[in-house]
Amino acid sequence: MKKILPIKKLREEISIPGDKSISHRAIMLSSLGDTTVEIENFLAGADCLSTISCMKKMGVDIQIGKKISVTGNGLFGLREPENILDAGNSGTTLRLLLGLTAPQNFLATFTGDDSLRKRPMARVIKPLAEMGASIFGRNDNKNLPITVLKPEKKLHGITYKMPVASAQVKSAIILAALYADSPTTIIEPYPSRNHTEKMLQAFGANIQTSGNEIKILPAEKLTAPPKIIVPGDISSAAYWLVLAAILKNSRVKIKNVGINETRTGIIDVLKSMGAQIEILNVQESGGELSADLQVASSNLRGVEFGDEMIPRLIDEIPALAVAAAFAEGDTVIKDVGELRVKETDRLAAIVEEFNKISPKSFEATENTLTIHGGNKKVFAECKTYADHRMAMALSIFGAAADGVAIDDSECVKISYPNFFEILYI
């Protein structure tokens, strides 16, 4: 068990790791160019290293140092892996690579850790199969291990109406669509993260977006930029945004945070709760905006949200739940059933573990999380379920209250290797 003690203050300036979503995509897309790309501020966490490992097994030259150097073999230059591709704990690695390997002229088999093996992949395999891909998983949920066979013929473009907004499923379809024989159209119920679209446009792909509709034309080649600078991950910044807002006498500047419009739901909701957040020094690199975020101690109030807001902050809900526990009144978060198929059932985990710190404060139905703010906080021993976001959310919860002991602190290395160094000055 790792014991997290209550803290009185945070450091005044925090730099955060590179964005996990963008780091994954920078490796994959650079592998499909035919020049060398330098990637700066890459998140060298376990998930992104799984992506590097898989791409190297498919013949891509990737050198790891202070910067990452990727020399691609071209859009049609991937090679059949000699061994099974291990995605570790990374749903992004697995889902996006299912889309990338679906149109290739070779066989690829995927596995992952115990957590990833339990996560259903049917919803990403279904649209790929409609395009003509041959993908086989275990049972009706299409759990790992999964084998992707060489397709009988070139994949064909489809129009696919997504039942749930998901950047990972959308990205898998987009990557497969680059190799199709005709354009593909994706229609989302709400816009999800658009990092794949933005980066592919920077690589010269023909992708057109209009509202909730994305059209992808087949590509003959991708032209990679010489350098990609990965902005800081707003999902990692979320813990400090929340902790600074609920901790007395705090004033913190979080440097170089990605503020892509599909990811800033955490800022919008915290502001609606009364958080004092300023966006400073806005910059652009590779189509992605970044800025410094300054946040100060705030008197928070409960709010209600759901619908189109959820895809913009799905990974930040554990952190937001902590903020809600310190707010005045109730917070109701609707349409969060997606949390049940993350690294763990996060909705059930939040209720089970957060109630140990703030008893009778958290309750959930199948699709809604309700938090009763302002209740008494106590020291507790909690389980993380080997889920990095649960571990970090529990840590800031305890740090702002009477402390907490968590059973697994190592899992934070998936996305934020030096998290605990930053927590204590």
Disulfide bonds with the S-S distance in Angstrom:
none
